[in-house]
């Protein structure tokens, strides 16, 4: 029996939610900091900023630099990331989950801290362009946790907040959902510890993509 949908629009974060990239991103932030001679952030500090726009993330991860030094840091980050991005894969079960959601006629979207170039390349690499009805990136709208990404996605697809669900692996994602007045789900296998999600009252915390897909099949 097909259950009625609670949500018309499901918005996904990208890194750490669909794409198994959090470790690589943290390592690239650390390598970039080493390249420019600033203090190297801990694994925890480098992971915490994942989901933010690149400039904002680097400012948090490397607070000792001057404003004029951040472009060089960003260039070194991109150098390391683009050299390794071909090694990143989708989390197991992602394609099957997205196909099942499309079969239920959900609108699917991406709301990410990546750049437009970075997201488009990742979508092409993973052959996922056809799966998403709309996407927003941090360099074309306000960075998380500002709700502008979700507001624009809802406006583009004609969906009200009460029919929208945001899914992400960081507190930035869940705070954005709260700021936009939409429901949220946290996933524990990405950048942030799931204990931090409680403050945002997620509908569910998933510990794997198959577990997320199972919840969505009954409650999405």
BELGISUL-V964723 format. One record per residue. N is the residue number from 1. RES is the residue in one letter. SS is DSSP state (alpha for helix, beta for strand, coil for the rest). PSI is psi in whole degrees, -180 to 180 (NA if undefined). Layout:
N|RES|SS|PSI  N|RES|SS|PSI
This chain:
1|X|coil|131  2|X|coil|123  3|X|coil|148  4|X|coil|148  5|X|coil|140  6|X|coil|-29  7|X|coil|135  8|X|coil|-36  9|X|beta|127  10|X|beta|120  11|X|beta|129  12|X|beta|138  13|X|coil|165  14|X|coil|-73  15|X|beta|126  16|X|coil|-7  17|X|coil|-51  18|X|coil|-32  19|X|beta|129  20|X|coil|72  21|X|coil|2  22|X|alpha|-41  23|X|alpha|-43  24|X|alpha|-44  25|X|alpha|-46  26|X|alpha|-42  27|X|alpha|-37  28|X|alpha|-37  29|X|alpha|-45  30|X|alpha|-42  31|X|alpha|-39  32|X|alpha|-42  33|X|alpha|-41  34|X|alpha|-40  35|X|alpha|-39  36|X|alpha|0  37|X|coil|24  38|X|coil|169  39|X|coil|137  40|X|coil|123  41|X|coil|154  42|X|coil|166  43|X|alpha|-43  44|X|alpha|-45  45|X|alpha|-39  46|X|alpha|-34  47|X|alpha|-33  48|X|alpha|-35  49|X|coil|-6  50|X|coil|135  51|X|coil|-25  52|X|coil|164  53|X|coil|155  54|X|alpha|-48  55|X|alpha|-47  56|X|alpha|-41  57|X|alpha|-45  58|X|alpha|-33  59|X|alpha|-37  60|X|alpha|-41  61|X|alpha|-30  62|X|coil|71  63|X|coil|-9  64|X|coil|-4  65|X|coil|158  66|X|coil|164  67|X|alpha|-36  68|X|alpha|-17  69|X|alpha|-16  70|X|alpha|-36  71|X|alpha|-39  72|X|alpha|-39  73|X|alpha|-42  74|X|alpha|-40  75|X|alpha|-42  76|X|alpha|-37  77|X|alpha|-49  78|X|alpha|-40  79|X|alpha|-49  80|X|alpha|-41  81|X|alpha|-49  82|X|alpha|-23  83|X|alpha|-21  84|X|alpha|-7  85|X|alpha|-24  86|X|alpha|-15  87|X|alpha|-12  88|X|coil|143  89|X|coil|162  90|X|beta|150  91|X|coil|144  92|X|coil|134  93|X|coil|-7  94|X|alpha|-48  95|X|alpha|-43  96|X|alpha|-40  97|X|alpha|-47  98|X|alpha|-40  99|X|alpha|-41  100|X|alpha|-39  101|X|alpha|-40  102|X|alpha|-37  103|X|alpha|-25  104|X|coil|6  105|X|coil|31  106|X|coil|146  107|X|beta|134  108|X|beta|139  109|X|beta|167  110|X|beta|133  111|X|beta|106  112|X|coil|154  113|X|coil|-3  114|X|coil|165  115|X|coil|164  116|X|alpha|-44  117|X|alpha|-46  118|X|alpha|-43  119|X|alpha|-45  120|X|alpha|-40  121|X|alpha|-40  122|X|alpha|-41  123|X|alpha|-39  124|X|alpha|-43  125|X|alpha|-41  126|X|coil|0  127|X|coil|49  128|X|coil|3  129|X|alpha|-40  130|X|alpha|-13  131|X|alpha|-20  132|X|coil|137  133|X|coil|-22  134|X|beta|152  135|X|beta|153  136|X|beta|142  137|X|coil|165  138|X|coil|-22  139|X|coil|0  140|X|coil|0  141|X|coil|-177  142|X|coil|146  143|X|coil|154  144|X|coil|147  145|X|coil|14  146|X|coil|135  147|X|coil|6  148|X|alpha|-39  149|X|alpha|-50  150|X|alpha|-39  151|X|alpha|-42  152|X|alpha|-40  153|X|alpha|-43  154|X|alpha|-41  155|X|alpha|-43  156|X|alpha|-38  157|X|alpha|-2  158|X|coil|42  159|X|coil|138  160|X|coil|157  161|X|alpha|-38  162|X|alpha|-11  163|X|alpha|19  164|X|beta|140  165|X|beta|130  166|X|beta|134  167|X|beta|126  168|X|beta|170  169|X|coil|4  170|X|coil|161  171|X|alpha|-25  172|X|alpha|-41  173|X|alpha|-46  174|X|alpha|-36  175|X|alpha|-39  176|X|alpha|-42  177|X|alpha|-46  178|X|alpha|-44  179|X|alpha|-29  180|X|alpha|-7  181|X|coil|30  182|X|coil|160  183|X|beta|160  184|X|beta|159  185|X|beta|139  186|X|beta|148  187|X|beta|137  188|X|coil|-3  189|X|coil|13  190|X|coil|-131  191|X|coil|-34  192|X|coil|148  193|X|coil|137  194|X|alpha|-21  195|X|alpha|-26  196|X|alpha|-11  197|X|alpha|-23  198|X|alpha|-36  199|X|alpha|-18  200|X|alpha|6  201|X|coil|55  202|X|coil|149  203|X|coil|-28  204|X|coil|152  205|X|beta|117  206|X|beta|142  207|X|coil|2  208|X|coil|163  209|X|alpha|-43  210|X|alpha|-37  211|X|alpha|-40  212|X|alpha|-46  213|X|alpha|-40  214|X|alpha|-44  215|X|alpha|-45  216|X|alpha|-33  217|X|alpha|-24  218|X|alpha|-26  219|X|alpha|-10  220|X|coil|NA
